């Protein structure tokens, strides 16, 4: 089950469970859309994968108790600002490769 982390790992922007700005990689590294597009160039600094929009968990029990009230979002902040220069060097060789082919 997705943790639904509460903030961007780079800029610490709040990303509540219903945020359409939250982006995740396959390891659930969580960044805001601005950091993904403007700084990270769709390259996760932790694994090298790409990002997708984080799904939004229903607020209400629509079926089978699958909702935020039963499975709340994480409150654990993972604040790990990206070293911009190091990331540019890391991403340079792989950002041109489509994420599904990395």
SVG drawing of the C-alpha trace seen along z (x, -y; Angstrom):
<svg xmlns="http://www.w3.org/2000/svg" viewBox="-19 -24 47 29">
<polyline fill="none" stroke="black" stroke-width="0.4" points="0.0,0.0 1.3,-3.5 2.6,-5.5 1.3,-8.8 4.2,-10.7 3.3,-14.2 6.0,-16.4 8.3,-16.8 11.7,-15.2 13.5,-18.2 11.7,-21.4 9.6,-20.1 6.4,-21.4 3.3,-20.0 1.7,-17.2 -1.5,-16.2 -3.2,-12.9 -5.4,-14.6 -2.6,-16.6 -2.4,-16.5 1.1,-17.9 2.6,-14.8 4.8,-12.6 6.3,-9.3 8.9,-6.8 8.6,-3.1 10.2,-3.2 7.7,-5.9 10.3,-8.6 8.0,-11.6 8.5,-15.0 6.3,-17.9 5.6,-18.3 7.7,-21.5 10.8,-19.8 10.3,-16.8 9.9,-19.0 12.3,-21.9 15.1,-20.3 15.0,-16.5 14.1,-16.3 12.0,-13.2 15.0,-11.4 14.7,-10.2 17.8,-11.2 17.6,-8.0 17.1,-5.3 17.3,-6.9 13.7,-5.9 11.0,-8.2 8.0,-9.7 4.2,-9.4 1.4,-11.2 0.7,-9.8 -2.8,-8.2 -5.3,-9.8 -6.8,-7.5 -10.6,-8.0 -11.6,-10.1 -14.7,-8.1 -15.5,-4.5 -16.9,-3.8 -16.3,0.0 -14.6,2.5 -13.1,0.0 -10.5,-1.1 -10.2,-4.8 -8.1,-7.3 -10.0,-6.7 -9.0,-3.1 -5.5,-3.5 -4.3,-6.9 -1.4,-8.8 2.0,-8.7 3.1,-11.5 6.8,-10.7 8.6,-13.4 11.6,-12.4 13.4,-15.7 16.5,-15.0 17.3,-18.1 18.9,-17.2 22.5,-18.3 21.7,-20.1 25.1,-19.9 25.5,-16.2 22.0,-15.4 22.6,-17.3 25.7,-15.2 23.8,-12.0 20.8,-12.8 22.7,-14.0 23.3,-10.6 20.0,-9.0 17.3,-11.7 17.2,-11.2 16.3,-7.5 12.5,-7.0 11.8,-6.0 10.3,-2.7 13.6,-1.8 16.0,-2.8"/>
</svg>
